């Protein structure tokens, strides 16, 4: 089922829904490359939801202090790239959410 978890089109739909639902000022017209963090479009509570979603997709917990969120996660495309990069890495333990 790993390929199901990493299907980019499916991940894109899930992530876009999560971000739009968690950010009242956004709508479905948000582009995949739009700045989310540097622009202030998403709030910290939405980022926590995104972090939990990412952990579920990569199959392990993350230490958010290990990387710069504003660089690694500043767009939907960047978050999806992060998921695909980190899901390919062996090791770590299963997420607490799945």
C-alpha positions as CSV (number, residue, x, y, z in Angstrom):
1,X,0.0,0.0,0.0
2,X,3.0,2.3,0.1
3,X,2.4,3.4,-3.5
4,X,-1.1,4.5,-2.5
5,X,0.3,6.7,0.3
6,X,2.7,8.3,-2.1
7,X,0.5,8.9,-5.2
8,X,1.2,12.6,-5.8
9,X,-2.2,13.4,-7.2
10,X,-3.9,11.9,-4.2
11,X,-1.5,13.6,-1.8
12,X,-2.1,16.9,-3.5
13,X,-5.8,16.6,-3.1
14,X,-5.5,15.6,0.6
15,X,-3.0,18.4,1.4
16,X,-4.9,21.1,-0.5
17,X,-8.1,20.2,1.4
18,X,-6.3,20.2,4.7
19,X,-4.7,23.6,4.1
20,X,-7.8,25.3,2.7
21,X,-10.0,23.9,5.5
22,X,-7.6,25.0,8.1
23,X,-7.1,28.5,6.7
24,X,-10.5,30.4,6.5
25,X,-9.1,33.1,4.2
26,X,-8.0,30.6,1.5
27,X,-10.1,29.0,-1.2
28,X,-9.5,26.2,-3.7
29,X,-7.8,28.5,-6.1
30,X,-4.5,28.4,-4.1
31,X,-1.7,27.5,-6.5
32,X,0.6,24.6,-5.7
33,X,3.6,27.0,-5.7
34,X,2.1,29.8,-3.7
35,X,4.0,30.8,-0.6
36,X,2.2,29.6,2.5
37,X,4.5,30.4,5.4
38,X,6.6,33.4,4.3
39,X,3.4,35.1,3.1
40,X,1.5,34.4,6.3
41,X,-1.3,32.6,4.4
42,X,-1.3,29.7,6.9
43,X,-1.3,29.9,10.7
44,X,0.6,27.8,13.2
45,X,-2.4,25.6,13.9
46,X,-2.7,24.7,10.3
47,X,1.0,23.9,10.2
48,X,0.5,21.5,13.2
49,X,-2.2,19.7,11.2
50,X,0.2,19.6,8.2
51,X,3.0,18.2,10.4
52,X,0.7,15.4,11.6
53,X,-0.4,14.7,8.0
54,X,3.2,14.5,6.9
55,X,4.1,12.1,9.7
56,X,1.2,9.9,8.7
57,X,2.5,9.8,5.1
58,X,6.1,9.2,5.8
59,X,5.4,6.6,8.5
60,X,7.3,8.2,11.4
61,X,7.4,11.1,13.7
62,X,9.5,14.1,12.8
63,X,11.5,16.6,14.9
64,X,10.3,20.0,13.4
65,X,13.4,21.6,14.8
66,X,15.6,19.6,12.4
67,X,14.7,21.6,9.4
68,X,13.5,25.1,8.4
69,X,9.7,24.9,7.8
70,X,9.8,28.3,6.0
71,X,12.1,26.8,3.4
72,X,11.0,23.1,3.3
73,X,7.3,23.7,3.6
74,X,6.6,27.1,2.1
75,X,4.3,25.7,-0.7
76,X,2.1,22.7,-1.4
77,X,4.7,21.6,-4.0
78,X,7.5,21.8,-1.4
79,X,5.5,19.8,1.2
80,X,4.8,17.1,-1.3
81,X,8.4,17.0,-2.4
82,X,9.4,16.7,1.3
83,X,6.9,13.8,1.8
84,X,8.2,11.9,-1.2
85,X,11.9,12.5,-0.2
86,X,11.4,11.4,3.4
87,X,9.0,8.5,2.7
88,X,11.7,6.9,0.7
89,X,14.1,6.8,3.6
90,X,14.2,3.6,5.7
91,X,14.2,3.7,9.4
92,X,12.3,5.6,12.0
93,X,9.3,4.2,13.7
94,X,5.7,4.1,12.7
95,X,3.6,7.2,13.1
96,X,1.4,7.4,16.2
97,X,-1.5,8.2,13.9
98,X,-1.7,5.2,11.7
